[in-house]
Amino acid sequence: MNILLLGSGGRECAIAWKLRQSPLCSDLYIAPGNAGTAQYGTNLALSLTDFDAIKRTCLEKNIHILFPGGEDTLVAGIYDYFTHDPELEHIIIPGPSKAGAQLEGSKAFAKQFMQRHNIPTAAYAEFDEKSFESGLAYLRQHSLPVVLKADGLAAGKGVIIAQTTEEATNAFKSMIKDAQFGDAGKKVVIEEFLTGIELSVFVLTDGDNYVRLPEAKDYKRIGEGDTGLNTGGMGAISPVPFADAGFMQKVTDQIIDPTIKGLKEENITYDGFIFFGLINVNGDPFVIEYNCRMGDPETEVVMPRLDSDLVMLIVKMGQGKLDEVTAQHSTKAAGTVMLVSEGYPGTYPKGKVMSGLDQAKGSLLFHAGTTQKDNDVLTNGGRVLAITSYGDNIRDALEQSYQNAEKIQYEGKYYRKDIGYEFF
């Protein structure tokens, strides 16, 4: 089968690595890809929102599976574009319809959906320009800390945890009045702050059935001890120590099953991945957010721990037969350490020459923000490289990743040295 994977980050590099292992995978194309994805297939210069160009490429390359890596393409409706076109409707897309992608595309929609289906989540209220004064009044009487979320997609930056009422009201004004996050912040969801440890759970569904992939925990803050600004993710681990059989049964019964059932009841077409961003509050799982695709950098530990053939799972999804298979999880642990550019998540330089990649042994190197120029690999983003290792436990896996993090060099390299810290 010929496959076109859309995206250019560490997530897509890990997915490309996994797809390439399948005997079902013939030609693999990645658009636009990076220096790492070029090891597994052919990079193509394509815009992720130019659906007409994606269509032409799919027809030219005889594509059987179109795999949207990130959320933007899905929220923009690529599933609907393909399934409503007679020339494209045969192509399998592991991703939801535009209506299904609202689970990620609109925080307000997701919260309303959870309320309708009794899925545990933080108490909330939503406000916009018309209800601005009511929102201010709501914040003034709200317990602290309080969470403010831009309703739409804001590249992972639209969530603010305010410690004071003044900070909360200023953030609210910045979102609604000053358009801090553009159209994404025209509506703001305000919710209670939940205390606990977060984790990410992933399923692949055909709308009726699903298989659960390995769970993971990522680390968003730039600084050690989970301090500083939020990033796209500084590292990840899998499995998650507290996610034992009892806890995961609660996740299944209280969250996954009601979500799949709710989508079907509401006639929302959803074939693809659901990312459940969860928090463990005194042994009970609550949903913080949904995503309509795999997470990053969680994918960089999930794919290595997925022993099943990913292409086979996607084909079964396309046939509506996921009840015929299971997703096998490796007994090994995996730990990812993300190398980033100096200044990230603020402004950062690009074009720094990388060295030592060939010296890193015993780890998987998933490129995130890199590009190839002549014989050099150059930095080309805030998050540059995900170093993933296996181990008998999380500590051993991370130790191997840290050893290789020292060997890889470029000007301004930074990484967190405490991934997984709360479990040691």
Phi, psi and omega in degrees: 000137176270134188233136172245117180256127183259124177143174185215013186256190178297324177302311182292327178295318179293321178294318179299317177303317182287317179299320183298334181286343186281133174295346178279346183274118176268269177263134179242126177240142179234128182231120357275347179076187178208189184296333181279319182296336179297342177287338189248345181192199182254122177284140179234141178275098180224144171278136184287348179247005176268083186297327179295319179292323177295320177301311182301318181295318180299320180288319180295321185265003181054056184283135178257329179231125172253118188247099177284116183286319186252176188279330187302315182295322181288315180296329178284348171100032181296327178301313181295319179303315183286316186287344178262006180247117182304331180284343188242348192296344179281346184282131180280130177238111174281079181186154185280168170295169178301322178295318179292325181292348175298338177306327175259325186291339179221114178297322180295317178300316182298316181294319178296319178299315180295321177298316182298330187247017174055042178266126186297126179204169180292146174299148186206170168212156180236145184218155176221196183302318182293329182252027185302312182294323177296323178296318178298316180297321179297317181294323184296333181255003184279144175294159183242153352293166181227147184254130175243131182232128170297136186296319186265190181286129181224034176053037177078004185250004188269020180241128179234127174258107185267132182269339180231160178296321178299315179298320181294313182292324177296318179295320179298315178297318181298321180289309187280311187274322186260001178053045181306323180247025179063217181297334182300331183259014178296331173239141182235132174261125177250126182221161180293150178274125179259136180259127179168191179252134184272158171205165181239131179239140185231138171229156169246124185236151173255012180100334177243314183246169176205159169240144180261131178272169176304141177279167181208167171227130178250171185232108190272328188285148182289330187259156179293150186074021182055058177239163177084194186288154173288145176236185172285351179133127184256359180164173182201158176226155173201135002285176178259120190308322184276352183276065181279183185301320181295315180295315182292334175294321175297318179300316180297309187288320188265339188234302185294305183302313179296330179291311179298316180296318181296319178298318180293317180299327182269009178056039177262119180288121181218098172244111180153201184272140167240126177258118177260109173276109189245163172225137179269107180252101180052042176089359179245135180275138173234148178274124172273316181199159168254148165234152184259021181204179177288157182270166178222118019263015181300323180304329183288348170250334181289312182298317176298333181266358176272108182278342181283159177287115184294320180296318178301317179298319180293321178297315178299322176300313181297332179272354184071031186237032180293346176288349180273351186226166171232158176264116182276131180255136177293147175280349178284153171270158176225141179225131181245134173242128183261124172272132183234171180272149176302132180098338178296139011270013173274213179286145184212155178280160172235170174082017178279131182289132180260144176222165176086002180299325180282351179271346183281111182247147175077015178224158171265132180252107178260111182288139179246287179251078179225161173213160181253132174224116187055240180258008183255146168261127184244151173291144183213026181188178178288311173266124192259310189209132175259122179257116184243135179226153172267158174198167175291338175211174184298319182301313181295320180298315181292324179300319178295319179296320179293323177301318180282334176299328179289330186280334183270130186233145165195157183297127177087013181300137175217145172205154177282138182257014185230027177302135181078011191302325187285354180255004182250000000 
